[in-house]
């Protein structure tokens, strides 16, 4: 189970060249810039598909500057994209409108194909932007950037603690699973699900008790609702230029494509 946690950390930690200009940027600049890419993609209909290519080109440029190989992006994005593509594959058969084509007992509709293509393109851009943010910025730095951008403190704290202790809970669950296996627990039908209910109850109680212990330990160390920081975030000209160039160029492309259409 420890291997599972290590694998999960590999999928969420920074990648590429830590000394690259993108890695050194202020997290707020990367959040704003990559969020703008996603927002532009979401607001673009399929008829303006060149905007999708512009978004992908911008993300490819960021990945190249950060020296993040395409295989690393695919390794992190494939799980979410697989679910999106799987869900989108059913849309052409249930969404009616436009021309229709028969595929044996099934009928494919043009409107459904457009919806599936739009959803897949937007998901690919959004997931890639999120992957690049995670690959160029550590999760604590992302939280610092969100807090500096006046994101509600409660949301930032919940995200931070969830990220920190999720792996601890997964390891605890792994130990409980190994304990069941050591006692020859091999469920074969629904009547054997009783021990799983008891495991779930024990897991909830252990998690609650661990949370109480962690909270008391934090209070004993002077915790007052804010995580202490050794230094302050400072926006430099490179940070402003990155966010302005990434967001400004794509917003301009979106507006120009809308007028051209």
Backbone as CSV, one residue per row, in Angstrom:
resi,resn,N_x,N_y,N_z,CA_x,CA_y,CA_z,C_x,C_y,C_z
1,UNK,0.828,-1.196,0.000,0.000,0.000,0.000,0.864,1.249,0.000
2,UNK,2.050,1.129,0.602,2.953,2.261,0.556,3.343,2.605,-0.861
3,UNK,3.431,1.547,-1.725,3.727,1.800,-3.126,2.642,2.601,-3.794
4,UNK,1.371,2.323,-3.402,0.260,3.088,-3.962,0.380,4.542,-3.592
5,UNK,0.732,4.831,-2.352,0.880,6.215,-1.924,2.020,6.899,-2.650
6,UNK,3.146,6.186,-2.818,4.263,6.766,-3.542,3.875,7.063,-4.981
7,UNK,3.106,6.144,-5.586,2.660,6.370,-6.956,1.750,7.588,-7.025
8,UNK,0.865,7.751,-6.039,-0.030,8.904,-6.024,0.760,10.195,-5.875
9,UNK,1.788,10.180,-5.033,2.613,11.374,-4.873,3.347,11.714,-6.156
10,UNK,3.787,10.691,-6.888,4.461,10.946,-8.152,3.524,11.610,-9.155
11,UNK,2.243,11.287,-9.093,1.276,11.853,-10.026,0.842,13.253,-9.626
12,UNK,1.215,13.723,-8.441,0.790,15.042,-8.006,1.950,16.001,-7.767
13,UNK,3.168,15.499,-7.649,4.305,16.362,-7.359,4.840,17.043,-8.597
14,UNK,5.738,18.010,-8.391,6.349,18.712,-9.526,7.140,17.760,-10.419
15,UNK,7.239,18.131,-11.698,7.988,17.355,-12.680,8.735,18.324,-13.578
16,UNK,9.517,17.775,-14.494,10.270,18.630,-15.391,11.527,19.174,-14.734
17,UNK,11.930,20.355,-15.148,13.151,20.994,-14.653,12.796,22.016,-13.576
18,UNK,13.129,21.763,-12.299,12.789,22.713,-11.239,13.423,24.088,-11.425
19,UNK,14.481,24.160,-12.242,15.147,25.443,-12.466,14.596,26.188,-13.673
20,UNK,13.556,25.660,-14.316,13.000,26.316,-15.501,12.328,27.632,-15.125
21,UNK,12.172,28.546,-16.086,11.515,29.824,-15.780,10.066,29.667,-15.339
22,UNK,9.395,28.618,-15.806,7.998,28.409,-15.405,7.924,27.945,-13.959
23,UNK,8.791,27.049,-13.554,8.789,26.579,-12.170,9.078,27.723,-11.204
24,UNK,9.891,28.685,-11.597,10.280,29.767,-10.690,9.226,30.862,-10.600
25,UNK,8.183,30.806,-11.401,7.164,31.847,-11.377,6.354,31.802,-10.085
26,UNK,5.792,32.936,-9.746,4.895,33.018,-8.603,3.685,32.124,-8.860
27,UNK,3.239,31.349,-7.865,2.089,30.461,-8.109,0.835,31.204,-8.553
28,UNK,0.670,32.458,-8.132,-0.511,33.208,-8.552,-0.503,33.459,-10.048
29,UNK,0.658,33.704,-10.611,0.754,33.942,-12.054,0.367,32.687,-12.828
30,UNK,0.822,31.531,-12.347,0.483,30.284,-13.040,-0.989,29.938,-12.872
31,UNK,-1.534,30.189,-11.705,-2.960,29.916,-11.493,-3.806,30.775,-12.426
32,UNK,-3.492,32.067,-12.485,-4.275,32.980,-13.329,-4.109,32.621,-14.801
33,UNK,-2.871,32.399,-15.231,-2.625,32.118,-16.639,-3.270,30.822,-17.105
34,UNK,-3.068,29.749,-16.350,-3.615,28.447,-16.762,-5.129,28.391,-16.559
35,UNK,-5.635,29.110,-15.573,-7.086,29.190,-15.415,-7.710,29.943,-16.580
36,UNK,-7.005,30.952,-17.084,-7.504,31.687,-18.246,-7.573,30.785,-19.477
37,UNK,-6.587,29.911,-19.646,-6.621,28.972,-20.766,-7.871,28.101,-20.682
38,UNK,-8.152,27.597,-19.494,-9.326,26.747,-19.306,-10.614,27.527,-19.538
39,UNK,-10.673,28.751,-19.030,-11.882,29.561,-19.192,-12.147,29.870,-20.660
40,UNK,-11.094,30.184,-21.411,-11.263,30.461,-22.840,-11.766,29.217,-23.565
41,UNK,-11.199,28.055,-23.233,-11.634,26.814,-23.883,-13.089,26.498,-23.559
42,UNK,-13.478,26.695,-22.314,-14.849,26.383,-21.907,-15.849,27.286,-22.615
43,UNK,-15.476,28.547,-22.832,-16.409,29.501,-23.441,-16.440,29.422,-24.964
44,UNK,-15.662,28.539,-25.556,-15.563,28.471,-27.014,-16.420,27.341,-27.567
45,UNK,-17.316,27.636,-28.501,-18.096,26.556,-29.131,-17.267,25.806,-30.154
46,UNK,-17.772,24.666,-30.590,-17.031,23.834,-31.527,-16.808,24.542,-32.859
47,UNK,-17.718,25.435,-33.250,-17.573,26.135,-34.523,-16.304,26.976,-34.565
48,UNK,-15.819,27.392,-33.395,-14.588,28.198,-33.328,-13.410,27.318,-32.908
49,UNK,-13.320,26.139,-33.489,-12.296,25.171,-33.085,-10.862,25.662,-33.203
50,UNK,-10.528,26.644,-34.076,-9.133,27.119,-34.053,-8.693,27.669,-32.697
51,UNK,-9.649,28.140,-31.897,-9.290,28.618,-30.560,-8.778,27.466,-29.705
52,UNK,-9.348,26.276,-29.901,-8.845,25.108,-29.181,-7.377,24.852,-29.529
53,UNK,-7.061,24.988,-30.811,-5.670,24.779,-31.226,-4.750,25.832,-30.600
54,UNK,-5.258,27.074,-30.493,-4.456,28.126,-29.857,-4.209,27.800,-28.383
55,UNK,-5.225,27.280,-27.696,-5.067,26.902,-26.288,-4.052,25.768,-26.144
56,UNK,-4.156,24.771,-27.031,-3.209,23.657,-26.978,-1.789,24.123,-27.287
57,UNK,-1.664,25.060,-28.223,-0.336,25.597,-28.545,0.248,26.342,-27.349
58,UNK,-0.594,27.096,-26.640,-0.119,27.811,-25.455,0.330,26.831,-24.373
59,UNK,-0.450,25.778,-24.168,-0.067,24.783,-23.165,1.202,24.044,-23.573
60,UNK,1.341,23.759,-24.865,2.558,23.095,-25.340,3.777,23.982,-25.120
61,UNK,3.614,25.291,-25.297,4.717,26.221,-25.064,5.117,26.232,-23.595
62,UNK,4.119,26.255,-22.709,4.410,26.226,-21.272,5.132,24.936,-20.903
63,UNK,4.655,23.806,-21.447,5.291,22.521,-21.157,6.730,22.494,-21.664
64,UNK,6.957,23.068,-22.843,8.316,23.091,-23.388,9.239,23.953,-22.531
65,UNK,8.750,25.119,-22.090,9.564,25.986,-21.245,9.878,25.329,-19.903
66,UNK,8.910,24.532,-19.398,9.119,23.853,-18.125,9.858,22.526,-18.296
67,UNK,10.117,22.149,-19.549,10.812,20.900,-19.874,10.066,19.676,-19.319
68,UNK,8.767,19.679,-19.507,7.934,18.552,-19.091,7.602,17.741,-20.333
69,UNK,8.049,16.504,-20.434,7.790,15.702,-21.637,6.307,15.358,-21.784
70,UNK,5.921,15.105,-23.035,4.511,14.795,-23.311,4.081,13.520,-22.602
71,UNK,4.980,12.554,-22.487,4.606,11.290,-21.831,4.271,11.501,-20.359
72,UNK,4.916,12.479,-19.713,4.610,12.765,-18.311,3.227,13.398,-18.185
73,UNK,2.902,14.291,-19.123,1.564,14.898,-19.110,0.506,13.838,-19.343
74,UNK,0.745,12.960,-20.300,-0.213,11.900,-20.585,-0.353,10.948,-19.397
75,UNK,0.736,10.645,-18.742,0.697,9.729,-17.598,-0.181,10.277,-16.485
76,UNK,-0.184,11.581,-16.312,-0.982,12.189,-15.249,-2.423,12.452,-15.676
77,UNK,-2.620,12.711,-16.968,-3.950,13.111,-17.431,-4.800,11.951,-17.908
78,UNK,-4.209,10.801,-18.156,-4.927,9.730,-18.843,-6.114,9.199,-18.045
79,UNK,-6.027,9.211,-16.717,-7.114,8.647,-15.928,-8.388,9.483,-16.065
80,UNK,-8.249,10.792,-15.940,-9.419,11.668,-16.061,-9.918,11.682,-17.496
81,UNK,-9.007,11.782,-18.452,-9.421,11.832,-19.855,-10.112,10.540,-20.274
82,UNK,-9.661,9.417,-19.757,-10.313,8.143,-20.105,-11.769,8.142,-19.665
83,UNK,-12.047,8.681,-18.478,-13.428,8.747,-18.001,-14.264,9.690,-18.851
84,UNK,-13.670,10.831,-19.244,-14.402,11.796,-20.065,-14.723,11.208,-21.430
85,UNK,-13.728,10.583,-22.048,-13.951,9.994,-23.375,-14.977,8.876,-23.300
86,UNK,-14.923,8.079,-22.228,-15.888,6.994,-22.073,-17.306,7.532,-21.949
87,UNK,-17.467,8.607,-21.168,-18.801,9.197,-21.024,-19.260,9.853,-22.319
88,UNK,-18.321,10.531,-23.010,-18.687,11.217,-24.254,-19.031,10.233,-25.371
89,UNK,-18.506,9.016,-25.301,-18.755,8.039,-26.362,-20.223,7.651,-26.458
90,UNK,-20.973,7.810,-25.360,-22.395,7.436,-25.384,-23.286,8.576,-25.876
91,UNK,-22.762,9.809,-25.880,-23.598,10.958,-26.233,-24.144,10.886,-27.660
92,UNK,-23.349,10.521,-28.684,-23.888,10.494,-30.055,-25.079,9.562,-30.234
93,UNK,-25.245,8.602,-29.334,-26.348,7.649,-29.474,-27.616,8.107,-28.768
94,UNK,-27.488,9.084,-27.862,-28.662,9.518,-27.087,-29.067,10.962,-27.382
95,UNK,-28.130,11.757,-27.890,-28.438,13.150,-28.212,-28.893,13.223,-29.664
96,UNK,-30.132,13.629,-29.890,-30.679,13.670,-31.241,-30.527,15.064,-31.832
97,UNK,-30.602,15.124,-33.175,-30.502,16.395,-33.880,-29.551,16.296,-35.050
98,UNK,-29.873,17.010,-36.146,-29.024,16.980,-37.330,-29.163,15.675,-38.083
99,UNK,-28.147,15.378,-38.863,-28.173,14.141,-39.635,-28.001,12.927,-38.726
100,UNK,-28.426,11.785,-39.241,-28.321,10.541,-38.480,-27.738,9.457,-39.371
101,UNK,-26.924,8.603,-38.752,-26.319,7.489,-39.466,-26.577,6.210,-38.680
102,UNK,-26.887,5.159,-39.389,-27.184,3.876,-38.750,-25.919,3.031,-38.651
103,UNK,-25.694,2.518,-37.465,-24.589,1.583,-37.221,-25.187,0.305,-36.657
104,UNK,-25.715,-0.505,-37.560,-26.396,-1.714,-37.114,-27.666,-1.347,-36.366
105,UNK,-27.821,-1.845,-35.145,-29.029,-1.522,-34.375,-28.993,-0.136,-33.741
106,UNK,-27.854,0.565,-33.842,-27.700,1.876,-33.205,-27.753,2.986,-34.240
107,UNK,-28.089,4.187,-33.772,-28.152,5.366,-34.638,-27.287,6.466,-34.039
108,UNK,-26.410,7.010,-34.859,-25.524,8.095,-34.433,-26.074,9.401,-34.977
109,UNK,-26.157,10.413,-34.111,-26.720,11.698,-34.504,-25.615,12.759,-34.571
110,UNK,-25.762,13.658,-35.521,-24.756,14.702,-35.724,-24.617,15.600,-34.503
111,UNK,-25.749,15.985,-33.897,-25.695,16.842,-32.710,-24.949,16.154,-31.573
112,UNK,-25.145,14.847,-31.429,-24.439,14.109,-30.392,-22.948,14.072,-30.630
113,UNK,-22.549,13.918,-31.893,-21.122,13.932,-32.213,-20.493,15.278,-31.879
114,UNK,-21.217,16.369,-32.157,-20.695,17.700,-31.853,-20.524,17.885,-30.342
115,UNK,-21.513,17.441,-29.579,-21.416,17.559,-28.125,-20.249,16.731,-27.595
116,UNK,-20.084,15.518,-28.106,-18.986,14.657,-27.652,-17.632,15.265,-27.997
117,UNK,-17.510,15.794,-29.211,-16.237,16.399,-29.609,-15.933,17.640,-28.779
118,UNK,-16.956,18.458,-28.523,-16.752,19.667,-27.723,-16.331,19.317,-26.296
119,UNK,-17.027,18.358,-25.697,-16.702,17.971,-24.323,-15.295,17.394,-24.235
120,UNK,-14.919,16.574,-25.209,-13.588,15.968,-25.189,-12.494,17.016,-25.345
121,UNK,-12.694,17.965,-26.264,-11.693,19.009,-26.491,-11.529,19.896,-25.265
122,UNK,-12.651,20.309,-24.669,-12.579,21.172,-23.500,-11.971,20.440,-22.309
123,UNK,-12.334,19.175,-22.148,-11.762,18.401,-21.044,-10.268,18.209,-21.221
124,UNK,-9.841,17.944,-22.456,-8.414,17.749,-22.712,-7.616,19.003,-22.367
125,UNK,-8.150,20.158,-22.745,-7.448,21.420,-22.462,-7.448,21.707,-20.966
126,UNK,-8.607,21.548,-20.320,-8.688,21.818,-18.888,-7.818,20.888,-18.063
127,UNK,-7.830,19.610,-18.387,-7.021,18.642,-17.639,-5.537,18.898,-17.868
128,UNK,-5.160,19.210,-19.107,-3.746,19.497,-19.383,-3.278,20.731,-18.633
129,UNK,-4.124,21.755,-18.569,-3.765,22.956,-17.812,-3.578,22.632,-16.333
130,UNK,-4.475,21.809,-15.771,-4.350,21.424,-14.367,-3.092,20.593,-14.139
131,UNK,-2.788,19.703,-15.079,-1.578,18.883,-14.957,-0.335,19.761,-14.984
132,UNK,-0.306,20.730,-15.864,0.857,21.621,-15.939,1.003,22.447,-14.663
133,UNK,-0.131,22.872,-14.088,-0.047,23.607,-12.831,0.537,22.728,-11.733
134,UNK,0.069,21.474,-11.653,0.595,20.569,-10.642,2.023,20.138,-10.895
135,UNK,2.420,20.103,-12.179,3.774,19.666,-12.521,4.801,20.772,-12.366
136,UNK,4.352,22.014,-12.305,5.291,23.130,-12.166,5.192,23.820,-10.813
137,UNK,4.232,23.407,-9.985,4.012,24.053,-8.691,3.649,23.000,-7.666
138,UNK,4.313,23.006,-6.536,3.955,22.079,-5.476,2.582,22.439,-4.921
139,UNK,1.905,21.432,-4.365,0.557,21.681,-3.866,0.536,22.729,-2.755
140,UNK,1.464,22.712,-1.796,1.479,23.791,-0.793,1.636,25.180,-1.423
141,UNK,2.430,25.276,-2.499,2.581,26.570,-3.161,1.296,27.001,-3.846
142,UNK,0.569,26.031,-4.417,-0.730,26.358,-5.016,-1.681,26.906,-3.957
143,UNK,-1.675,26.269,-2.775,-2.537,26.740,-1.696,-2.121,28.131,-1.229
144,UNK,-0.833,28.383,-1.182,-0.373,29.722,-0.810,-0.839,30.754,-1.825
145,UNK,-0.747,30.395,-3.097,-1.211,31.315,-4.127,-2.701,31.567,-4.034
146,UNK,-3.473,30.512,-3.777,-4.922,30.680,-3.638,-5.260,31.552,-2.432
147,UNK,-4.540,31.351,-1.341,-4.802,32.166,-0.147,-4.446,33.622,-0.405
148,UNK,-3.339,33.854,-1.122,-2.944,35.226,-1.440,-3.934,35.890,-2.380
149,UNK,-4.676,35.087,-3.157,-5.692,35.610,-4.063,-7.051,35.737,-3.380
150,UNK,-7.063,35.679,-2.067,-8.268,35.881,-1.248,-9.286,34.750,-1.390
151,UNK,-8.809,33.539,-1.690,-9.705,32.393,-1.658,-10.126,32.169,-0.209
152,UNK,-11.406,31.831,0.050,-11.841,31.610,1.443,-10.907,30.697,2.201
153,UNK,-10.520,31.144,3.384,-9.526,30.416,4.172,-9.965,28.996,4.476
154,UNK,-11.257,28.805,4.755,-11.740,27.465,5.106,-11.506,26.480,3.970
155,UNK,-11.761,26.907,2.742,-11.557,26.021,1.599,-10.082,25.658,1.440
156,UNK,-9.214,26.636,1.638,-7.777,26.376,1.512,-7.305,25.403,2.595
157,UNK,-7.786,25.594,3.825,-7.390,24.704,4.911,-7.897,23.281,4.679
158,UNK,-9.138,23.153,4.221,-9.684,21.816,3.952,-8.869,21.115,2.874
159,UNK,-8.545,21.854,1.803,-7.756,21.257,0.720,-6.376,20.844,1.210
160,UNK,-5.762,21.689,2.024,-4.433,21.376,2.524,-4.400,20.152,3.418
161,UNK,-5.333,20.068,4.352,-5.364,18.921,5.253,-5.781,17.653,4.515
162,UNK,-6.689,17.784,3.567,-7.103,16.606,2.805,-5.929,16.041,2.028
163,UNK,-5.145,16.917,1.402,-3.985,16.462,0.647,-2.946,15.825,1.566
164,UNK,-2.744,16.435,2.731,-1.707,15.934,3.633,-2.064,14.580,4.223
165,UNK,-3.313,14.391,4.627,-3.671,13.199,5.382,-4.395,12.149,4.555
166,UNK,-4.686,12.437,3.292,-5.315,11.422,2.455,-4.425,10.190,2.329
167,UNK,-3.131,10.412,2.146,-2.216,9.292,1.992,-2.068,8.511,3.304
168,UNK,-2.168,9.223,4.437,-2.115,8.538,5.728,-3.322,7.618,5.887
169,UNK,-4.496,8.116,5.479,-5.715,7.309,5.586,-5.646,6.108,4.646
170,UNK,-5.114,6.322,3.449,-4.991,5.209,2.504,-4.066,4.134,3.062
171,UNK,-2.980,4.546,3.700,-2.079,3.557,4.306,-2.766,2.821,5.454
172,UNK,-3.569,3.545,6.224,-4.309,2.896,7.309,-5.286,1.867,6.756
173,UNK,-5.959,2.229,5.670,-6.883,1.303,5.027,-6.137,0.078,4.501
174,UNK,-4.928,0.279,3.991,-4.127,-0.837,3.512,-3.768,-1.797,4.632
175,UNK,-3.450,-1.262,5.807,-3.128,-2.132,6.942,-4.353,-2.930,7.387
176,UNK,-5.524,-2.295,7.372,-6.742,-2.999,7.755,-7.090,-4.072,6.726
177,UNK,-6.843,-3.779,5.470,-7.098,-4.772,4.430,-6.155,-5.962,4.582
178,UNK,-4.898,-5.677,4.882,-3.944,-6.770,5.099,-4.338,-7.602,6.316
179,UNK,-4.885,-6.942,7.339,-5.330,-7.672,8.525,-6.479,-8.618,8.183
180,UNK,-7.405,-8.161,7.351,-8.496,-9.034,6.922,-7.966,-10.232,6.131
181,UNK,-7.027,-9.958,5.235,-6.464,-11.049,4.432,-5.729,-12.054,5.296
182,UNK,-5.053,-11.556,6.349,-4.328,-12.456,7.239,-5.271,-13.361,8.028
183,UNK,-6.514,-12.924,8.161,-7.513,-13.726,8.868,-8.376,-14.540,7.900
184,UNK,-7.841,-14.706,6.676,-8.486,-15.555,5.656,-9.855,-15.037,5.248
185,UNK,-10.019,-13.699,5.239,-11.305,-13.145,4.795,-11.343,-13.135,3.270
186,UNK,-12.224,-13.919,2.684,-12.383,-14.016,1.238,-13.870,-13.916,0.914
187,UNK,-14.405,-12.715,0.760,-15.852,-12.581,0.507,-16.246,-13.224,-0.818
188,UNK,-17.333,-13.989,-0.786,-17.800,-14.679,-1.980,-19.219,-14.268,-2.365
189,UNK,-19.976,-13.709,-1.443,-21.312,-13.223,-1.780,-21.682,-12.114,-0.804
190,UNK,-22.877,-11.540,-0.982,-23.288,-10.367,-0.207,-23.370,-10.642,1.284
191,UNK,-23.635,-11.878,1.684,-23.742,-12.194,3.102,-22.402,-12.101,3.824
192,UNK,-21.318,-12.057,3.059,-19.984,-11.931,3.656,-19.534,-10.475,3.775
193,UNK,-20.449,-9.543,3.552,-20.070,-8.120,3.575,-20.060,-7.528,4.976
194,UNK,-20.484,-8.301,5.984,-20.533,-7.792,7.348,-19.201,-7.249,7.849
195,UNK,-18.104,-8.010,7.685,-16.804,-7.484,8.151,-16.411,-6.168,7.481
196,UNK,-16.815,-5.972,6.233,-16.481,-4.717,5.564,-17.175,-3.540,6.240
197,UNK,-18.411,-3.756,6.701,-19.102,-2.700,7.432,-18.398,-2.360,8.732
198,UNK,-17.915,-3.378,9.431,-17.180,-3.128,10.668,-15.853,-2.429,10.396
199,UNK,-15.208,-2.796,9.290,-13.967,-2.113,8.915,-14.236,-0.640,8.610
200,UNK,-15.330,-0.361,7.891,-15.666,1.020,7.573,-15.932,1.818,8.845
201,UNK,-16.638,1.206,9.808,-16.894,1.892,11.080,-15.595,2.171,11.824
202,UNK,-14.735,1.156,11.890,-13.446,1.352,12.567,-12.608,2.404,11.862
203,UNK,-12.691,2.421,10.539,-11.927,3.411,9.778,-12.410,4.819,10.098
204,UNK,-13.723,5.001,10.174,-14.271,6.319,10.501,-13.827,6.759,11.891
205,UNK,-13.905,5.853,12.870,-13.526,6.209,14.238,-12.042,6.539,14.327
206,UNK,-11.208,5.740,13.665,-9.768,6.011,13.707,-9.450,7.347,13.052
207,UNK,-10.119,7.646,11.944,-9.877,8.918,11.261,-10.301,10.088,12.129
208,UNK,-11.450,9.954,12.773,-11.933,11.022,13.649,-10.977,11.237,14.818
209,UNK,-10.538,10.140,15.430,-9.630,10.262,16.564,-8.284,10.845,16.141
210,UNK,-7.798,10.439,14.964,-6.536,10.992,14.477,-6.675,12.496,14.242
211,UNK,-7.803,12.913,13.658,-8.037,14.339,13.436,-8.030,15.123,14.739
212,UNK,-8.641,14.554,15.799,-8.643,15.235,17.097,-7.228,15.358,17.647
213,UNK,-6.451,14.292,17.522,-5.074,14.340,18.027,-4.243,15.362,17.260
214,UNK,-4.412,15.395,15.938,-3.668,16.354,15.125,-4.057,17.779,15.499
215,UNK,-5.356,18.016,15.707,-5.808,19.359,16.057,-5.245,19.805,17.401
216,UNK,-5.250,18.917,18.387,-4.688,19.271,19.700,-3.192,19.538,19.593
217,UNK,-2.501,18.738,18.785,-1.062,18.960,18.609,-0.784,20.300,17.947
218,UNK,-1.621,20.680,16.979,-1.433,21.965,16.313,-1.692,23.124,17.275
219,UNK,-2.743,23.012,18.090,-3.029,24.064,19.069,-1.888,24.191,20.073
220,UNK,-1.300,23.067,20.466,-0.186,23.104,21.410,1.035,23.785,20.816
221,UNK,1.108,23.829,19.487,2.251,24.475,18.818,1.922,25.884,18.346
222,UNK,0.814,26.443,18.850,0.500,27.829,18.567,-0.329,28.074,17.322
223,UNK,-1.014,27.071,16.826,-1.825,27.251,15.618,-2.993,28.180,15.921
224,UNK,-3.183,29.202,15.077,-4.247,30.191,15.286,-5.180,30.308,14.081
225,UNK,-5.211,29.294,13.230,-6.086,29.337,12.057,-5.367,29.672,10.771
226,UNK,-4.119,30.081,10.849,-3.311,30.396,9.667,-2.023,29.601,9.724
227,UNK,-1.672,28.997,8.586,-0.412,28.265,8.537,0.738,29.256,8.445
228,UNK,1.753,29.134,9.284,2.872,30.092,9.245,3.676,29.960,7.963
229,UNK,4.172,31.077,7.458,4.977,31.127,6.245,6.307,31.806,6.547
230,UNK,7.363,31.252,5.975,8.688,31.822,6.209,8.939,33.062,5.365
231,UNK,8.294,33.167,4.217,8.503,34.316,3.351,7.184,34.695,2.680
232,UNK,7.136,35.887,2.121,5.931,36.379,1.458,6.059,36.198,-0.044
233,UNK,4.908,36.002,-0.688,4.900,35.928,-2.145,5.007,37.337,-2.715
234,UNK,5.848,37.469,-3.729,6.052,38.774,-4.367,5.913,38.610,-5.870
235,UNK,5.014,39.367,-6.462,4.844,39.330,-7.912,5.939,40.152,-8.581
236,UNK,6.676,39.524,-9.478,7.712,40.208,-10.241,7.201,40.507,-11.641
237,UNK,8.017,41.223,-12.387,7.605,41.572,-13.744,7.442,40.322,-14.617
238,UNK,8.290,39.320,-14.388,8.165,38.078,-15.163,6.839,37.382,-14.864
239,UNK,6.401,37.431,-13.615,5.132,36.810,-13.251,3.967,37.512,-13.935
240,UNK,3.969,38.827,-13.871,2.891,39.600,-14.504,2.904,39.389,-16.012
241,UNK,4.087,39.352,-16.597,4.189,39.166,-18.043,3.664,37.795,-18.458
242,UNK,3.979,36.769,-17.686,3.501,35.424,-18.009,1.980,35.370,-17.994
243,UNK,1.374,35.844,-16.905,-0.085,35.789,-16.785,-0.759,36.648,-17.844
244,UNK,-0.205,37.863,-18.074,-0.823,38.771,-19.043,-0.694,38.233,-20.463
245,UNK,0.466,37.675,-20.793,0.676,37.162,-22.144,-0.196,35.944,-22.406
246,UNK,-0.237,35.030,-21.452,-1.013,33.805,-21.640,-2.508,34.112,-21.698
247,UNK,-2.979,34.890,-20.742,-4.409,35.192,-20.709,-4.791,36.165,-21.817
248,UNK,-3.991,37.217,-22.015,-4.339,38.236,-23.006,-4.367,37.708,-24.425
249,UNK,-3.390,36.887,-24.787,-3.332,36.396,-26.160,-4.508,35.475,-26.470
250,UNK,-4.876,34.620,-25.518,-5.979,33.693,-25.777,-7.338,34.393,-25.730
251,UNK,-7.493,35.347,-24.833,-8.750,36.107,-24.816,-8.901,36.888,-26.111
252,UNK,-7.807,37.469,-26.599,-7.851,38.191,-27.876,-8.195,37.248,-29.024
253,UNK,-7.608,36.038,-29.002,-7.919,35.060,-30.043,-9.380,34.639,-29.998
254,UNK,-9.912,34.498,-28.782,-11.324,34.115,-28.652,-12.245,35.212,-29.176
255,UNK,-11.942,36.454,-28.847,-12.774,37.567,-29.309,-12.688,37.710,-30.824
256,UNK,-11.452,37.591,-31.358,-11.283,37.711,-32.811,-12.012,36.601,-33.546
257,UNK,-11.955,35.377,-33.011,-12.659,34.265,-33.661,-14.162,34.471,-33.619
258,UNK,-14.657,35.052,-32.527,-16.085,35.312,-32.432,-16.536,36.336,-33.446
259,UNK,-15.750,37.386,-33.642,-16.104,38.405,-34.632,-15.991,37.847,-36.054
260,UNK,-14.970,37.018,-36.281,-14.783,36.456,-37.620,-15.935,35.533,-38.013
261,UNK,-16.491,34.855,-37.007,-17.600,33.950,-37.300,-18.878,34.741,-37.599
